[in-house]
Amino acid sequence: MPRCHGYAAKDATGTLSKIEFDRRECGENDVHIRILVRVAGRGVGWLTSADPRTHAHAHAHARAPFAPHLQYCGMCHSDIHQVRGEWMNSTFPMCPGHEINGIVEKVGDKVTRFAVGERAAVGCMVNSCKKCDQCTVHKTEQFCEKGPIWTYNAKDVDGTHTMGGYSTHIVVDENFALKFPENLAMDAGAPLLCAGITTYSPMKFYGLDKPGMKIGVVGLGGLGHMAVKFAKAFGCHCTVISTSESKRADAIEHLGADAFVVSSDPAQMAAASKTLDGIIDTVAIDHDFNLYTDLLSINGKYVVVGLQPEPIKLGAFSLVGKRISFGGSIIGGIQETQEMLDFCAEKNIVSDIEKVPMSYANEAFERMIKGDVKYRFVLDLETI
């Protein structure tokens, strides 16, 4: 097993720099997924910010042909929270990244689901107890009673700390690897492993996937734009609710939303009052939930997927007056994530991305904090 090359944070400043570390050997039930391509005679290299591909864009509505052996890792806002120690559970050094796809380079003797040369993907989890009801009956490993093993910043089965996809390769139990459909672009498809399943799963679980339903999406960022795409693919009427009027054109003309409401405009909010069957709230900063519950009709469902650090403040009267259900959701289980990938392949759904080299990751973090990306950064891990 060659040493793994990656970018990691050494402390809670969150600054990423090059690192080398060891992955475990590929066990009998493991798949070894190559994230970074090795080119014969060239060794392992990293793209630089001077590369002309630094700010290449890929959009779902105009997917260009892609090379079949490029591997990618999406950048999630939770990567920033983790490397900066904002969730108070960080262990360093930390190599983030849980939106991973690549090519299978080696398989264990007992592996049956994957073969060398096939596409494979890894999301937010790399293992669980595999014995509790959540793992075996409900197929919701994200709720494993002993706790799932996260793709990074967790303790792996061999006692080492997991390291994520900002790296050259990863070794994972075959039951936590996913088949990445052949007709999906690997770059624009990488964020499906988190942003995709984070919005798909609650819409399915809470029944907000029925044709004709009126669904609201609060916030138009990495999660929000995926929620819009799924709502439209399910045949729903979709309203985007945002603080920024500047996002109206992109929401309606590019993403296909049916309506747009500026939440800071009392007249627009009043006009939309009691019109929605469900809301997916993707905002990750402190905001007034009571403002948005007014948009729900009787028996409406409000689902939180954005992880704001402050406690949620919600008035009881905003719920009981219309028998509103207020809940939350994280990712989905492995079976549901595969279902989501297959659905995306069928409906031609990928993320809108800006593809950047690994060396640009720190700058990308700063731009993510400012909301300066449409709508997801993806690290291009091709060698020079």
PAMAR-996775 format. One line per 8 residues: number of its first residue (from 1); for each residue z negated, x negated, y of C-alpha. Coordinates in pm, 1 decimal, decimal comma. Example, Ala and Ser with C-alpha at 12.3 -4.5 7.8 and 13.67 -1.06 7.14 Angstrom:
BEGIN
1> -780,0/-1230,0/-450,0 ~ -714,0/-1367,0/-106,0
# end
This chain:
BEGIN
1> 0,0/0,0/0,0 ~ 107,9/-164,3/326,7 ~ -126,6/-163,8/623,5 ~ -87,1/139,2/844,3 ~ 16,7/78,7/1204,2 ~ -89,8/332,7/1462,6 ~ -218,5/411,6/1807,7 ~ -588,2/489,7/1836,0
9> -868,9/539,7/2084,7 ~ -1137,1/272,5/2051,5 ~ -1396,5/463,1/2256,6 ~ -1449,4/784,4/2453,2 ~ -1230,4/667,7/2740,5 ~ -958,6/811,5/2520,1 ~ -711,7/534,1/2596,3 ~ -474,8/475,7/2304,9
17> -371,8/128,0/2196,1 ~ -217,0/-30,0/1888,2 ~ -425,0/-54,9/1575,1 ~ -382,1/-155,8/1212,0 ~ -585,0/3,5/934,4 ~ -572,3/72,3/561,9 ~ -489,0/403,4/400,2 ~ -618,5/473,4/51,5
25> -392,0/398,2/-238,7 ~ -167,7/682,7/-350,0 ~ -376,0/851,2/-621,2 ~ -249,4/1053,6/-913,4 ~ -256,5/1377,4/-710,4 ~ -143,8/1227,4/-380,6 ~ 177,3/1206,7/-183,8 ~ 247,1/912,3/45,5
33> 441,2/1037,8/347,3 ~ 627,0/796,0/566,7 ~ 598,0/899,0/930,9 ~ 756,1/586,5/1076,6 ~ 1096,0/475,8/945,1 ~ 1129,0/119,8/823,9 ~ 1473,1/-25,9/878,0 ~ 1574,1/-301,0/635,9
41> 1570,5/-640,2/804,6 ~ 1396,8/-508,9/1117,0 ~ 1038,8/-455,9/1010,2 ~ 820,5/-206,6/1191,9 ~ 868,2/-149,4/1563,6 ~ 775,7/89,6/1838,5 ~ 992,0/258,0/2098,5 ~ 922,4/145,9/2453,6
49> 909,8/353,7/2770,3 ~ 1230,8/183,2/2878,7 ~ 1416,5/340,4/2589,2 ~ 1677,8/587,8/2718,1 ~ 1541,9/850,3/2477,9 ~ 1201,5/852,9/2649,6 ~ 1253,1/1186,3/2823,6 ~ 1499,4/1348,9/2586,1
57> 1444,8/1723,8/2563,6 ~ 1498,2/1946,7/2263,7 ~ 1501,1/2324,3/2304,6 ~ 1493,8/2588,4/2036,5 ~ 1791,5/2770,4/2184,1 ~ 2015,3/2463,3/2166,7 ~ 1917,8/2249,4/1871,3 ~ 2136,5/1944,4/1839,1
65> 2221,0/1788,2/1502,6 ~ 1941,5/1555,5/1397,0 ~ 1919,4/1252,9/1171,7 ~ 1760,0/1350,5/839,8 ~ 1527,6/1051,4/821,9 ~ 1348,0/1058,6/1153,8 ~ 979,2/1141,5/1147,1 ~ 763,2/1290,4/1418,5
73> 411,1/1385,3/1521,8 ~ 334,2/1649,2/1781,3 ~ 69,3/1604,0/2049,5 ~ -195,4/1876,1/2069,5 ~ -441,8/1930,4/2354,2 ~ -721,0/1905,9/2098,4 ~ -617,4/1542,0/2051,0 ~ -731,4/1482,8/2409,3
81> -1062,7/1663,8/2357,1 ~ -1128,3/1455,6/2047,0 ~ -1034,1/1108,7/2172,6 ~ -1238,8/1166,9/2489,5 ~ -1542,9/1286,0/2297,9 ~ -1543,7/1624,9/2469,6 ~ -1645,8/1812,8/2156,2 ~ -1940,7/1578,5/2097,7
89> -1838,8/1486,7/1742,8 ~ -1601,5/1193,8/1787,2 ~ -1605,3/880,8/1571,9 ~ -1415,9/570,8/1677,7 ~ -1170,6/417,0/1632,0 ~ -979,4/744,0/1618,7 ~ -608,8/779,7/1542,1 ~ -524,5/1140,7/1638,2
97> -235,5/1365,7/1541,5 ~ -218,3/1670,9/1314,3 ~ 137,3/1796,1/1363,5 ~ 305,6/1560,2/1120,2 ~ 630,0/1559,1/932,1 ~ 808,2/1286,3/742,1 ~ 964,8/1178,3/417,1 ~ 784,5/1140,5/84,6
105> 786,3/772,6/-6,7 ~ 564,2/776,2/-315,8 ~ 398,3/1035,4/-540,6 ~ 111,0/1017,4/-785,6 ~ 159,9/1055,7/-1159,2 ~ 31,5/1415,6/-1162,7 ~ 216,6/1539,0/-855,0 ~ 451,6/1829,9/-932,9
113> 537,9/1983,0/-594,2 ~ 703,2/1685,4/-425,9 ~ 954,1/1415,9/-510,5 ~ 1038,5/1089,6/-338,5 ~ 1285,6/1142,3/-54,4 ~ 1188,7/1502,8/19,4 ~ 1068,8/1631,2/352,9 ~ 695,7/1694,2/379,6
121> 454,1/1795,1/653,3 ~ 80,9/1774,9/720,0 ~ -115,0/1998,8/952,3 ~ -477,9/2005,6/1060,8 ~ -637,5/1966,4/715,9 ~ -600,6/1712,2/438,3 ~ -850,2/1849,4/184,5 ~ -1131,5/2093,6/108,0
129> -1376,3/2162,4/-174,7 ~ -1110,8/2368,9/-361,8 ~ -1389,8/2562,7/-535,9 ~ -1542,5/2814,4/-295,1 ~ -1410,0/3167,1/-244,8 ~ -1242,9/3072,5/81,8 ~ -1043,2/2802,5/-95,1 ~ -965,7/2978,3/-422,4
137> -967,1/3354,3/-355,6 ~ -883,7/3398,6/9,7 ~ -663,3/3087,9/45,8 ~ -827,1/3014,0/380,7 ~ -919,9/2651,2/337,5 ~ -983,9/2626,0/711,2 ~ -1302,7/2820,7/640,6 ~ -1407,0/2616,9/335,8
145> -1777,6/2676,9/276,5 ~ -1840,6/2302,9/253,6 ~ -1614,8/2240,2/550,0 ~ -1248,9/2137,9/540,5 ~ -1154,2/1772,7/571,0 ~ -966,9/1750,4/898,4 ~ -662,8/1527,3/933,2 ~ -849,6/1294,4/1165,3
153> -1207,5/1236,4/1285,3 ~ -1354,4/1346,7/953,1 ~ -1486,9/1185,6/635,1 ~ -1226,1/1165,8/360,0 ~ -1281,4/1208,4/-13,8 ~ -1322,0/831,6/-54,8 ~ -1584,8/809,3/218,3 ~ -1354,8/660,3/480,5
161> -1276,4/829,1/809,7 ~ -951,6/1019,2/826,2 ~ -686,4/890,4/1063,2 ~ -405,6/1109,1/1191,4 ~ -34,3/1109,1/1251,8 ~ 1,0/871,5/1545,4 ~ 76,4/620,9/1272,7 ~ 332,4/486,8/1028,7
169> 231,8/680,6/716,8 ~ -29,8/907,1/565,3 ~ -161,2/971,7/213,2 ~ -265,8/1326,6/132,0 ~ -349,9/1544,6/-167,2 ~ -30,5/1726,5/-265,3 ~ -206,5/2062,1/-226,6 ~ -244,3/1991,8/145,6
177> 111,3/1878,5/203,0 ~ 372,4/2132,7/306,0 ~ 740,7/2170,9/230,6 ~ 928,5/2125,0/555,3 ~ 1244,2/2341,1/550,9 ~ 1575,5/2158,5/551,1 ~ 1726,5/2368,3/828,9 ~ 1449,5/2304,3/1081,9
185> 1478,4/2017,5/1328,5 ~ 1200,8/1776,2/1245,4 ~ 1125,1/1686,4/1606,5 ~ 1107,8/2038,5/1751,7 ~ 952,9/2161,8/1427,9 ~ 655,5/1925,5/1428,3 ~ 435,4/2139,8/1660,2 ~ 465,1/2429,2/1417,5
193> 195,5/2252,6/1212,2 ~ -64,0/2344,8/1475,6 ~ 76,9/2537,8/1771,8 ~ 286,2/2745,7/1533,6 ~ 22,1/2840,8/1279,5 ~ -245,7/2884,0/1548,2 ~ -49,1/3172,9/1697,8 ~ 120,5/3306,5/1382,7
201> -201,8/3345,1/1182,4 ~ -393,8/3572,6/1423,7 ~ -92,0/3792,4/1484,2 ~ -63,7/3849,6/1109,4 ~ -437,9/3884,8/1042,2 ~ -506,6/4126,9/1328,0 ~ -194,3/4331,4/1256,7 ~ -19,9/4240,5/1579,7
209> 309,5/4180,6/1403,4 ~ 449,1/4531,5/1371,5 ~ 787,3/4618,4/1527,8 ~ 751,1/4813,1/1848,5 ~ 396,2/4699,6/1922,8 ~ 322,9/4591,7/2279,2 ~ 176,4/4242,1/2272,7 ~ 44,8/4044,0/2568,0
217> 31,0/3664,3/2577,2 ~ -213,1/3511,7/2824,3 ~ -100,4/3163,3/2930,7 ~ 243,4/3012,2/2888,1 ~ 195,2/2663,6/2748,4 ~ 224,3/2500,6/2406,9 ~ 49,6/2787,8/2227,7 ~ 168,1/3062,9/2458,8
225> 538,0/2992,5/2424,2 ~ 503,1/2998,8/2043,7 ~ 318,3/3332,6/2061,3 ~ 608,9/3474,1/2262,8 ~ 860,2/3351,5/2004,8 ~ 666,9/3503,6/1716,3 ~ 612,9/3833,3/1898,1 ~ 985,9/3865,7/1958,2
233> 1068,2/3763,5/1599,2 ~ 830,6/4035,7/1474,4 ~ 1018,0/4291,8/1684,7 ~ 737,5/4344,3/1935,1 ~ 758,8/4415,0/2307,6 ~ 611,0/4103,0/2468,9 ~ 442,5/4068,7/2807,7 ~ 347,1/3725,2/2941,0
241> 41,6/3718,9/3168,6 ~ 14,3/3404,8/3381,3 ~ -145,0/3280,4/3701,2 ~ 185,9/3123,8/3802,4 ~ 480,0/3324,0/3937,5 ~ 694,2/3012,7/3883,1 ~ 687,6/3073,2/3508,6 ~ 847,5/3418,3/3528,4
249> 1207,8/3302,7/3491,9 ~ 1135,5/3077,4/3194,2 ~ 930,2/3347,2/3021,8 ~ 1196,1/3615,6/3054,7 ~ 1528,5/3432,8/3076,0 ~ 1460,4/3148,1/2833,9 ~ 1191,7/3272,4/2595,0 ~ 1300,5/3636,6/2595,5
257> 974,7/3800,2/2703,5 ~ 1018,5/4164,0/2803,9 ~ 779,2/4160,9/3098,4 ~ 580,6/3921,1/3315,4 ~ 256,6/3987,5/3501,2 ~ 93,0/3756,9/3755,4 ~ -278,6/3788,9/3686,3 ~ -379,1/3701,5/4043,8
265> -180,7/3998,2/4179,0 ~ -402,0/4311,8/4167,5 ~ -102,6/4542,9/4202,0 ~ 79,3/4392,5/3904,4 ~ -237,9/4398,7/3693,5 ~ -307,3/4759,8/3785,3 ~ 47,0/4859,1/3690,2 ~ -1,2/4697,4/3347,7
273> -344,3/4853,7/3285,7 ~ -392,5/5011,0/2941,0 ~ -37,1/4926,7/2828,2 ~ -93,3/4669,2/2552,9 ~ -181,2/4706,3/2184,8 ~ -296,1/4348,3/2154,3 ~ -347,4/4027,1/2346,6 ~ -325,1/3667,3/2230,7
281> -521,2/3454,3/2477,6 ~ -408,8/3090,4/2466,4 ~ -582,9/2961,0/2780,5 ~ -810,5/2659,5/2722,8 ~ -995,1/2658,4/3056,6 ~ -1266,5/2887,8/3190,3 ~ -1129,7/3228,3/3291,9 ~ -1236,1/3590,7/3330,6
289> -1174,0/3774,1/3004,0 ~ -1281,2/4105,7/3159,6 ~ -974,5/4089,6/3381,7 ~ -743,6/4093,6/3082,4 ~ -923,0/4343,9/2858,5 ~ -828,8/4609,3/3115,2 ~ -467,0/4565,6/3003,3 ~ -545,9/4689,8/2652,4
297> -501,6/5048,6/2542,7 ~ -741,4/5244,6/2320,8 ~ -827,0/5050,5/2002,8 ~ -663,3/4739,2/2145,6 ~ -725,4/4396,7/1996,1 ~ -802,7/4085,6/2197,2 ~ -770,6/3754,3/2012,5 ~ -881,8/3419,7/2152,1
305> -703,1/3105,7/2031,7 ~ -748,7/2884,4/2339,3 ~ -1060,6/2668,9/2318,5 ~ -1227,6/2678,6/2657,5 ~ -1546,7/2466,9/2656,4 ~ -1753,5/2714,2/2860,3 ~ -1926,6/3014,9/2696,8 ~ -1723,0/3334,5/2708,2
313> -1853,9/3593,5/2954,4 ~ -1759,5/3945,6/2858,1 ~ -1901,2/4273,7/2983,0 ~ -1993,1/4527,2/2716,4 ~ -1837,6/4812,3/2912,2 ~ -1498,3/4639,2/2902,2 ~ -1508,9/4677,8/2521,3 ~ -1686,1/5001,5/2439,4
321> -1491,6/5221,0/2680,9 ~ -1173,0/5175,7/2477,7 ~ -1316,6/5065,1/2140,3 ~ -1161,6/4721,4/2184,5 ~ -1190,7/4463,1/1908,7 ~ -1257,4/4114,3/2044,0 ~ -1209,8/3822,8/1806,5 ~ -1084,8/3471,8/1761,1
329> -883,4/3258,0/1525,6 ~ -813,3/2896,2/1445,5 ~ -536,0/2775,8/1216,9 ~ -426,7/2932,5/888,0 ~ -468,9/2820,1/529,6 ~ -213,8/2607,8/348,0 ~ -41,7/2906,9/184,1 ~ -10,7/3089,3/516,3
337> 111,0/2774,2/691,8 ~ 388,2/2741,6/435,4 ~ 469,4/3109,8/487,8 ~ 492,5/3043,0/861,3 ~ 724,9/2744,7/812,8 ~ 951,6/2950,7/588,2 ~ 951,1/3236,2/842,0 ~ 1046,9/2990,3/1115,4
345> 1330,9/2861,4/899,3 ~ 1453,9/3217,5/845,6 ~ 1430,4/3313,5/1214,0 ~ 1536,1/2975,6/1355,8 ~ 1207,5/2922,0/1541,4 ~ 1095,3/2582,1/1665,3 ~ 898,7/2460,8/1966,2 ~ 1043,4/2363,6/2301,4
353> 960,5/1996,4/2326,4 ~ 982,3/1681,5/2527,4 ~ 1028,7/1389,4/2292,4 ~ 858,1/1065,9/2395,5 ~ 794,5/723,1/2237,8 ~ 455,1/627,8/2102,4 ~ 404,5/385,9/2390,8 ~ 418,3/683,1/2629,9
361> 126,2/866,3/2464,7 ~ -133,9/787,7/2731,8 ~ 95,9/907,5/3008,6 ~ 171,5/1216,4/2801,2 ~ -200,7/1294,0/2778,7 ~ -230,1/1288,9/3157,6 ~ 71,9/1514,3/3195,8 ~ -66,4/1754,8/2935,1
369> -385,8/1788,5/3136,9 ~ -176,0/1877,8/3442,0 ~ 34,6/2123,3/3242,4 ~ 339,3/1909,7/3313,9 ~ 536,5/1968,5/2994,1 ~ 763,1/2243,7/2860,3 ~ 604,6/2301,6/2626,5 ~ 495,4/2042,3/2376,7
377> 516,6/1663,1/2358,2 ~ 639,8/1515,8/2031,2 ~ 605,9/1146,8/1949,8 ~ 926,9/991,7/1825,0 ~ 821,9/737,0/1566,7 ~ 1161,1/587,8/1493,9 ~ 1174,7/208,6/1477,3 ~ 1370,1/0,4/1726,1
# end
